[in-house]
Amino acid sequence: MGRRGATGFMRSIIHNTKRASAKTHRARTAEPVAVSDRIVGDMIENSMDTPIVPPPPTSASAGRSWGIYVALPLVTISWLILFGIVLAAAFRIDRYELAPGDAIAVAPRINFAALEDGDEVPERFLTDDGIHFVTALGGQLSVLDAVLGWIDPYVQVDTFRDRFGDRTPEENRQIGFQSMVTSKQIAQFVALQKLGMDAELVEGRAEVASVVCDGAPDENSACENLEEGDTIVAINGVEIPSLAALLAEMSQPTYAIGQTVTVSVVPEDASSSTFDRSRAQDRTIQLMGSDDGTRPIIGIVPADTRTVRLPFDVQISTTDIGGPSAGLSFTLSLLDELTEGNLMGNGRVAATGTIRQDGTVGGIGALVQKAVAVRESGVTLFLVPSEQSDEEIAQAQKAAGKSVKIVAVSDLDEALEALRQNGGDPLPPIK
């Protein structure tokens, strides 16, 4: 609306007001009203002629402008940091973790079944919780995981060579799975034999699981002349019917580091399920030294081909878990499931350690990481191999904290005594 339009509008309002006032108050004259009309009109005219100047910025608006200048770079930096974290978490590097895993109950993974229709299956005494076996994690790391691992005192960060040596990750994985199979079979044999049941451990052939190339001789090494899947059937004409026979032969004083021997092998034949001794081939192999340099070895990692014969079928499901360290816990769980009462006693119990066919308990790796895992799982008693060093057991106790009691055992009998001291029921006498 223009300046004159505004003035006319105001005058109309004043004029109407004047008329209404005249009707109400007849004693007033028109002269003073006209003067007032002109005064008001002049005031409006003057006010419309006055230029309108915006007020100066206040301190609050100035602060908002400054805040915008600061906030924009901060937002940009935040996005860059977030992008860097995402990239670091996604990008894998040549580093591998050894970190705390889980404490897993054994009993839910056990199943008994008849070998044939009509065969008897022993009564099973189910436990509420039972003993736990313990795992450690060992996957490849991202940049972010490696940084966090270096900070965490209970995570070990290894190079590829530290973790696998001359093997590939797949070869290492397969060896782990095979050792788990062997661990379960020996646990079944030891447990059933302890209870007086019929159990037999049958030796298998001397089969090559992998060859050792680190430190191998330059010429005629097993690394060059033997392959995974080969079966050794003779050394220098001496028959080798089993893995036990191979170990016994190589312990003879007639062999020395650097000596050249003739190893007869039957190559793997994937097309046939029948072993044919007549396919044997002679290979010239120079013996290498063991890790401690005290004895000669061929330079292979033998597959454990032993099998167990039981009066009924025993299955222990371990899915994709490898390694032999659950042998002791498998043995104790089978004893608990096949006998009345509570073998474990009070609280939650876990165990780690390999089991040998004579019932002795062998050492394992990643004890400290496993101690952290049992602590986080609420375990109160943790059985470990006495073959571990005193320093390692002390470190494991520190990692486990005061809520976990660690007991070192050398064989199955010591493990059973530790459980009895924990309030567990003793095994029934063998009939």
Beta strands, then each sheet from edge to edge (+ up, - down):
strand 1: 92-105
strand 2: 110-113
strand 3: 131-137
strand 4: 140-142
strand 5: 156-159
strand 6: 200-202
strand 7: 206-211
strand 8: 231-235
strand 9: 238-239
strand 10: 260-266
strand 11: 281-286
strand 12: 288-289
strand 13: 296-297
strand 14: 300-303
strand 15: 307-309
strand 16: 313-316
strand 17: 349-351
strand 18: 354-355
strand 19: 361-362
strand 20: 381-385
strand 21: 405-409
sheet 1: 4+ 1- 3+ 17+ 20+ 21+
sheet 2: 4+ 1- 5+
sheet 3: 2+ 16-
sheet 4: 6+ 15-
sheet 5: 9+ 8- 7+ 14-
sheet 6: 9+ 8- 10+ 11-
sheet 7: 12+ 13-
sheet 8: 18+ 19-
end
